[in-house]
Amino acid sequence: MEGVRHTFSKAERLSGKTALARLIEGGRWGTTAHLKYCWLASDGDTNRLLVSVPKKLFKRAVRRNLLKRRLRESYRLQKELLTGVGVDFMLAYNSPEVLPFDIIRQEVAEVLEKISSKL
């Protein structure tokens, strides 16, 4: 995999109320076994990601942060699966148990492939 940079820069993070509102209102939703996701093609030249782990499922911040790190890392290692450029998307953890990294990585790969196929 020559030329692929496995980084997750500030520009790749989806932030801001207007960007998030646009994504939720106009985005297309989907699910996997343990994740919900929403995506929307945007005008930008980079793919931007938002990660969410609800406080309703995990009261302790330590667990929420662990799952957010696992989601971001699995995206960082597999972002070349997302073939299109200029996609805003959100990954929301939707399972009451803390899953191992391997399962999360497989599901993030599944999400990226689904989004790529619909672009």
Sequence and secondary structure as in RCSB ss.txt:
>XXXX:A:sequence
MEGVRHTFSKAERLSGKTALARLIEGGRWGTTAHLKYCWLASDGDTNRLLVSVPKKLFKRAVRRNLLKRRLRESY
RLQKELLTGVGVDFMLAYNSPEVLPFDIIRQEVAEVLEKISSKL
>XXXX:A:secstr
 TT      GGGB  SHHHHHHHHHH EEEE SSEEEEEEE SSSS EEEEE  TTT  SHHHHHHHHHHHHHHH
HHHGGG  SSSEEEEEEE  SS   HHHHHHHHHHHHHHHHHH 
